[in-house]
Amino acid sequence: MAGGSSACGVAIIAWAASYLGTGSGEKEFHTTLDAMKQVHTFRVAYSASPGTQHNEMMWEVDCDRAIVHGQSHYIDTSRNPPIDMKQEEINVANRAFNRKSDGSWAPAGYGYQGATAKWYCGNLAQGTDSNILPEISTMIRRGILQKGDKRQ
């Protein structure tokens, strides 16, 4: 029986190590969250084409220089005439500007609601969701991370 109990002990240790090793989803999520807290610059691109619409957006954030640069392009072919809108904005040290059709920049109008670099970078440093990056901290809090078959 001594050989059986040692084999059982080895199996339990191997099982526990598999959850604590690099293959553990929860550990990988925590590593990702920790890495996101060290970010100084990042770029996020988004593209979607639901039905007759096409949306593209891109944000570039520089935490060290307090800059957020955003571009968006929206097309809706169901309208007559079709809608084709482009927008570009930049927020530098909490001063917002919009790109005009002639290529120059103008101060953003009253009520500008764009997020600042301080807001994005502060959320990342605290591990708080920022609405443009994957919600890693929420996945860790609410997710059930375990080995097994992938579920769709």
MISESE-100563 format. One record per residue (C-alpha): residue number from 1; x, y, z; residue in one letter. Coordinates in steps of 0.1 Angstrom, whole numbers, padded with zeros to 4 digits. Example, Ala and Ser with C-alpha at 12.3 -4.5 7.8 and 13.67 -1.06 7.14 Angstrom:
2
+------+-------+-------+-------+------+
: resi :    px :    py :    pz : resn :
+------+-------+-------+-------+------+
:    1 :  0123 : -0045 :  0078 :    A :
:    2 :  0137 : -0011 :  0071 :    S :
+------+-------+-------+-------+------+
end
This chain:
152
+------+-------+-------+-------+------+
: resi :    px :    py :    pz : resn :
+------+-------+-------+-------+------+
:    1 :  0000 :  0000 :  0000 :    M :
:    2 :  0029 :  0023 :  0005 :    A :
:    3 :  0036 :  0025 : -0032 :    G :
:    4 : -0001 :  0033 : -0039 :    G :
:    5 : -0001 :  0062 : -0014 :    S :
:    6 :  0031 :  0077 : -0028 :    S :
:    7 :  0017 :  0075 : -0064 :    A :
:    8 : -0015 :  0092 : -0051 :    C :
:    9 :  0006 :  0119 : -0034 :    G :
:   10 :  0026 :  0125 : -0067 :    V :
:   11 : -0006 :  0128 : -0086 :    A :
:   12 : -0020 :  0154 : -0062 :    I :
:   13 :  0012 :  0174 : -0064 :    I :
:   14 :  0012 :  0172 : -0102 :    A :
:   15 : -0025 :  0183 : -0103 :    W :
:   16 : -0019 :  0212 : -0080 :    A :
:   17 :  0012 :  0223 : -0099 :    A :
:   18 : -0008 :  0223 : -0132 :    S :
:   19 : -0031 :  0249 : -0117 :    Y :
:   20 : -0002 :  0270 : -0103 :    L :
:   21 :  0020 :  0266 : -0134 :    G :
:   22 :  0022 :  0289 : -0164 :    T :
:   23 : -0008 :  0272 : -0180 :    G :
:   24 : -0032 :  0286 : -0154 :    S :
:   25 : -0057 :  0310 : -0170 :    G :
:   26 : -0061 :  0330 : -0138 :    E :
:   27 : -0024 :  0334 : -0134 :    K :
:   28 : -0021 :  0346 : -0170 :    E :
:   29 : -0049 :  0371 : -0165 :    F :
:   30 : -0032 :  0384 : -0133 :    H :
:   31 :  0001 :  0387 : -0153 :    T :
:   32 : -0017 :  0406 : -0180 :    T :
:   33 : -0034 :  0429 : -0155 :    L :
:   34 :  0000 :  0436 : -0138 :    D :
:   35 :  0016 :  0444 : -0172 :    A :
:   36 : -0012 :  0468 : -0180 :    M :
:   37 : -0005 :  0487 : -0148 :    K :
:   38 :  0031 :  0494 : -0162 :    Q :
:   39 :  0019 :  0509 : -0195 :    V :
:   40 :  0032 :  0543 : -0206 :    H :
:   41 :  0018 :  0544 : -0242 :    T :
:   42 : -0008 :  0523 : -0260 :    F :
:   43 : -0028 :  0522 : -0292 :    R :
:   44 : -0063 :  0506 : -0296 :    V :
:   45 : -0079 :  0500 : -0329 :    A :
:   46 : -0115 :  0490 : -0334 :    Y :
:   47 : -0134 :  0480 : -0366 :    S :
:   48 : -0170 :  0467 : -0370 :    A :
:   49 : -0194 :  0463 : -0399 :    S :
:   50 : -0229 :  0456 : -0386 :    P :
:   51 : -0254 :  0456 : -0415 :    G :
:   52 : -0251 :  0486 : -0437 :    T :
:   53 : -0227 :  0504 : -0413 :    Q :
:   54 : -0190 :  0504 : -0411 :    H :
:   55 : -0172 :  0519 : -0380 :    N :
:   56 : -0135 :  0523 : -0375 :    E :
:   57 : -0119 :  0540 : -0344 :    M :
:   58 : -0084 :  0543 : -0332 :    M :
:   59 : -0070 :  0558 : -0299 :    W :
:   60 : -0034 :  0565 : -0292 :    E :
:   61 : -0025 :  0574 : -0256 :    V :
:   62 :  0008 :  0587 : -0243 :    D :
:   63 :  0008 :  0587 : -0205 :    C :
:   64 :  0041 :  0604 : -0201 :    D :
:   65 :  0032 :  0634 : -0223 :    R :
:   66 : -0005 :  0635 : -0214 :    A :
:   67 : -0018 :  0630 : -0250 :    I :
:   68 : -0048 :  0612 : -0263 :    V :
:   69 : -0053 :  0611 : -0301 :    H :
:   70 : -0085 :  0597 : -0315 :    G :
:   71 : -0097 :  0591 : -0350 :    Q :
:   72 : -0131 :  0577 : -0361 :    S :
:   73 : -0147 :  0570 : -0394 :    H :
:   74 : -0184 :  0561 : -0397 :    Y :
:   75 : -0203 :  0550 : -0428 :    I :
:   76 : -0239 :  0541 : -0432 :    D :
:   77 : -0250 :  0531 : -0467 :    T :
:   78 : -0287 :  0527 : -0458 :    S :
:   79 : -0293 :  0564 : -0459 :    R :
:   80 : -0299 :  0584 : -0491 :    N :
:   81 : -0274 :  0600 : -0495 :    P :
:   82 : -0251 :  0577 : -0476 :    P :
:   83 : -0235 :  0590 : -0444 :    I :
:   84 : -0197 :  0592 : -0444 :    D :
:   85 : -0183 :  0610 : -0413 :    M :
:   86 : -0147 :  0613 : -0402 :    K :
:   87 : -0136 :  0628 : -0370 :    Q :
:   88 : -0102 :  0634 : -0354 :    E :
:   89 : -0094 :  0649 : -0320 :    E :
:   90 : -0065 :  0653 : -0297 :    I :
:   91 : -0063 :  0661 : -0261 :    N :
:   92 : -0029 :  0675 : -0249 :    V :
:   93 : -0025 :  0682 : -0212 :    A :
:   94 : -0063 :  0685 : -0208 :    N :
:   95 : -0067 :  0709 : -0238 :    R :
:   96 : -0089 :  0694 : -0265 :    A :
:   97 : -0088 :  0701 : -0302 :    F :
:   98 : -0107 :  0689 : -0333 :    N :
:   99 : -0093 :  0685 : -0368 :    R :
:  100 : -0111 :  0708 : -0392 :    K :
:  101 : -0119 :  0699 : -0428 :    S :
:  102 : -0090 :  0721 : -0441 :    D :
:  103 : -0066 :  0701 : -0419 :    G :
:  104 : -0061 :  0727 : -0392 :    S :
:  105 : -0069 :  0722 : -0356 :    W :
:  106 : -0095 :  0742 : -0336 :    A :
:  107 : -0103 :  0741 : -0298 :    P :
:  108 : -0130 :  0716 : -0290 :    A :
:  109 : -0164 :  0731 : -0284 :    G :
:  110 : -0181 :  0736 : -0251 :    Y :
:  111 : -0190 :  0704 : -0234 :    G :
:  112 : -0162 :  0683 : -0249 :    Y :
:  113 : -0165 :  0649 : -0233 :    Q :
:  114 : -0133 :  0632 : -0244 :    G :
:  115 : -0113 :  0613 : -0218 :    A :
:  116 : -0078 :  0626 : -0209 :    T :
:  117 : -0046 :  0607 : -0208 :    A :
:  118 : -0045 :  0611 : -0171 :    K :
:  119 : -0079 :  0593 : -0168 :    W :
:  120 : -0069 :  0564 : -0191 :    Y :
:  121 : -0035 :  0560 : -0175 :    C :
:  122 : -0048 :  0563 : -0140 :    G :
:  123 : -0074 :  0536 : -0147 :    N :
:  124 : -0047 :  0513 : -0161 :    L :
:  125 : -0023 :  0519 : -0131 :    A :
:  126 : -0052 :  0511 : -0107 :    Q :
:  127 : -0063 :  0481 : -0127 :    G :
:  128 : -0097 :  0498 : -0134 :    T :
:  129 : -0115 :  0492 : -0166 :    D :
:  130 : -0111 :  0520 : -0192 :    S :
:  131 : -0138 :  0511 : -0218 :    N :
:  132 : -0113 :  0508 : -0246 :    I :
:  133 : -0090 :  0480 : -0235 :    L :
:  134 : -0101 :  0444 : -0225 :    P :
:  135 : -0118 :  0444 : -0191 :    E :
:  136 : -0091 :  0421 : -0176 :    I :
:  137 : -0099 :  0430 : -0139 :    S :
:  138 : -0136 :  0424 : -0145 :    T :
:  139 : -0128 :  0390 : -0161 :    M :
:  140 : -0107 :  0380 : -0131 :    I :
:  141 : -0134 :  0392 : -0106 :    R :
:  142 : -0164 :  0376 : -0124 :    R :
:  143 : -0149 :  0348 : -0144 :    G :
:  144 : -0146 :  0312 : -0135 :    I :
:  145 : -0111 :  0302 : -0146 :    L :
:  146 : -0104 :  0265 : -0146 :    Q :
:  147 : -0088 :  0239 : -0168 :    K :
:  148 : -0111 :  0220 : -0190 :    G :
:  149 : -0128 :  0220 : -0224 :    D :
:  150 : -0133 :  0254 : -0240 :    K :
:  151 : -0169 :  0266 : -0241 :    R :
:  152 : -0183 :  0288 : -0268 :    Q :
+------+-------+-------+-------+------+
end
